[in-house]
Amino acid sequence: MTMHTTAMSPILEKEAFCRQILQHQDAMFRTAKAILRNDQDAEDAVQEAICAAYTARATLREMDKCKPWLLRILANRCYDMYRKRKQTVDLAQVQEILPAGETDPTEGLALWQAVMALDDTLRAPVTLFYYDGLSVREISEILGISQPAVKTRLSRGRERLRRMLREE
Amino acid sequence: MDRFDEELRARAQKEPFPVPEDLAGRVQRTFDTLEEADLPMKRRHRPYRWAGWAAAVLAVFVAVPNASPAAAAALADVPVLGTIVEIVTFRDYAYDDGQSHAAVTVPELSGSDAADEVSDQVQAYTDQLIEQFQADREAAGEGHVGLDVSSTVVTDSDTWFTLRIDAVETQGGAMNLSRLYHIDKATGEVVTLSGLFQADADYVGVLSAEVARQMEEKMAQDSSVVYFTDGFTAIDPEQDFYWDEDGDLVLVFGEYTLAPGYMGMQEFVIPQDVYSDMLA
């Protein structure tokens, strides 16, 4: 293992750390929602990830990697929460994810609703790729899965979105 | 990217994304709970700085393969050191220019071919770390770069010798690296993980399955524990290891390989009944 040699960052002071979070809070919420599907859980995960990232901020080695670094910590919190509540999905959550009711039907299915209707394993890669413009390698690091697995999931997600959005 | 990809990216940017109204407030309240100086990274090292006048000296450079027979003798007095493996001296490397620092102390072994071999390996490894440190220091400009390397004799019995080299590379964050070197004193051979097992044994598969099982178990027991279980497929055939005080096999994993960086290096104790059938 070697150290990176570009754009190294000093340890973030609180103010600079908070600025980074403000810049990425929407992306953090979106990623958490993609994994957990539930607003309340997603907000909990964002809050926990902010605390974990602050504690671990000495491990942020390059400032231009701040977003994937934050999202990786967040994804780990989400998976943790996801595992815990796996057996206890309640009806309110199920209703929240149903792609209905929120938008004017004449406008067709919103992209985000289509994304939310994807399988568990597809939502996060699709969100990080299309909404956040992250690379396959970055997504692989954030989600802790191999690059071929990211590509497979993106390809499956793309096909399902194509069907859902074209069939609307 | 095909056209549909582009269409999806465009829609992702254009369509409003439903962020809950209270998210911003919640984030702000979380900021309020963060302590200014809260940085409990146990292994964080800040390079020390020369005070006042010393900082004006452009570069104070000391690089000495420094014989420390006194220190070696002190260690040799410890009865665990056998005849096959002796620590004859310590090799030191020190650097400090007021901005970056390195402090490397590793033993030189002698007494047998195996001891010489390990000594050469340790030297090659530390040379590589020092070379990287120099390259990083030059590339870092105003930033600080640090390297600390130390060693521990983990085991020295009549039959076995294990030397552990721990390195901490500092640059922004701290990166911990460890390597372990083993000598089977009964055979006089330098041993790596594959050498512990019968040639046809699927020790990689068996130990990997046990590590995967323990990761799941630890995560189930403690919610603060996070492993990259999806990304883990197998251990390295020459994964670092040592024998603990109970004689159990302990596998050592570098930072970031199994878990997020904030969890540090990871060690897994493998119960003997998992691998005893496969031992050479």
Interface residues (C-beta under 8 A of the other chain):
Chain A: M1 T2 M3 H4 T5 T6 M8 S9 P10 I11 E13 K14 F17 C18 I21 L22 Q25 D26 F29 R30 D39 E43 V46 Q47 I50 C51 A52 Y54 T55 A56 R57 A58 T59 L60 R61 E62 R72 I73 N76 R77 Y79 D80 R83 K84 E102 A110 L111 W112 Y130 Y131 G133 S140 L143 G144 I145 S146 A149 R158 L161 R162
Chain B: F4 D5 L8 R9 R11 A12 E15 F17 P18 V19 P20 D22 L23 A24 R26 V27 T30 F31 T33 L34 E36 D38 L39 P40 M41 R44 Q132 A135 D136 A139 A140 G143 V145 E169 Q171 G172 G173 A174 M175 L177 M219 A220 S223 V226 F228 T229 D230 G231 G254 E255 Y256 P260 G261 Y262
